[in-house]
Amino acid sequence: MADAFLTALAGGARVFDLGRELFAGMPQSPNHPPFRMVLERRHGDVVRPDGGSAANELIVTGGHVGTHVDALSHVSHDGELHGHLAVADAMRGRAFGSLGAETIEPMVCRGVLLDVPAALGIDACEPGYEVTPADLEAAAARGARPQPGDVALVRTGWGRRWADPASYVGRETGVPGPGEAGARWLAEARVRAAGADTIAFERLPAGAGHALLPAHRVLLVEHGIHIIETLALEELAAARVSEFLFVLAPLKIVGATGSPVRPLAIAGA
């Protein structure tokens, strides 16, 4: 992949921004604190003798708001985190002493787009649709198959709803995504991380919200595979790019369960 990327760069490269803009009122899971930003100092509040002035802001956000990556401390099952680490041992005080966001290594690796709607011959998956191993196989056959150490990004077409927060969150309608079987297909591919264009890397049934998260259990707890959510994948899909250099650097927030990110996909021109 590295040699192929260097060759592609010789003729130029296309950079696809896979991160969403952060703003108050954007779509987000109701399980997490909302994003807030306010100008703490405005131009003119303080004016220096030479006429200069500066502005700055205060930002308050949850770690799982906007495009973000889940740390392995995010989900537990039967009182244990990944590696059979007891929650009681990892979670002391108001932060995690183990598996926090600061332990997520930067990702500079091969990425693959698994474009499920394109493989199925539709524009977007229906609300509450479960992305199955057969769907992922079809998407891989159409584009590129994930290999060990890759990052696999699953497109459902749900990202087209981003401008309508209620529709994107899909509380009443449900949201498409992989179920437990789809998550196991990705785990068997031994990917480094898996991402999607939805509010949660899950199939969410209508009216159920985030009541059950089997894909999170399989990937985070059982296999130590990071999850990236709320990705912007439409431009990448429209360009029919299925294989690319994937770049992601989480914020090193000590003891946090997740981090906002701005992933990039870099492909040959």
C-alpha positions, 0 to 999 in steps of 0.5 A, a space after each residue: 500500500 505504501 509503494 502504491 500510495 507513493 506512486 499515486 502521489 507522483 501524479 497528484 492525489 485526492 484528499 477526501 475529508 471524512 469528518 463532519 462539521 461541529 456545531 450546536 444543534 448537529 445530529 447526535 446520540 441522545 446518550 451523550 452530552 451535546 456540543 456547545 461553543 460560545 465566544 468567550 472574548 469578542 473583538 473589541 472586548 479588549 483593544 491593545 494600544 496599537 489597535 489590535 484585538 483578539 477573540 477566543 471561544 469556550 468549547 464544551 463537548 462529549 467525546 462521542 459527538 460528531 465524527 469520533 472514535 471509540 476507545 476500548 473503555 467505551 463499552 463493557 459486558 458483564 462488568 468487563 472491558 476488552 481483555 477481560 479487564 474488570 471495569 472496577 479496576 479500570 474506572 477509578 474516580 472520573 476517568 479510566 486508568 486503562 484503555 482511555 482515548 490516549 491509548 488509541 494509536 494514530 492510524 496511517 494505514 490502508 482503508 477500504 470503503 464497503 459501499 453497501 447500497 452500491 452493491 445492492 443496487 439502491 441509493 441507500 439502505 432502508 431505516 432499520 436495515 441490518 447489514 449482513 455478512 452477505 452484504 459486506 461480501 457483495 460490497 467487498 467483491 465490488 470494491 476492495 476486501 479488507 485485510 488485517 490491519 486495515 480500516 473498513 468503512 461501511 457506507 449505508 447512504 444514511 449520511 444523506 440525512 445529516 442536514 435533518 437531525 431527527 431523521 439522521 438520529 432515526 429514533 422513530 424510524 430506526 437506522 441501518 447498520 451491521 448487526 452482530 453477524 456483520 460485526 463478526 465478519 469484520 472481526 474475522 477480517 482482523 481490521 484495525 478499526 471499523 466505521 460507518 456513516 450513521 449515528 451508531 455503528 449498529 442496526 437500530 430498530 425503530 423506536 428502540 434507540 440504543 437499547 442493545 449494541 451487539 456490534 459494539 460488544 463484538 468489536 470493542 469488547 471481544 476483539 479490541 477493534 475501534 469504532 468510528 462513527 458519524 463519517 461523511 462518506 458520500 463524496 468518497 462513494 461518488 468518486 467510486 474510491 474503494 481503496 485509499 490511504 486512511 489517516 486519523 489522529 485522535 486527541 490524547 484525552 487521558 482517561 476518556 472513552 472517545 475522541 473527536 476526529 477528522 479522518 482523511 482518505 487519500 487516493 490517487 488522482 
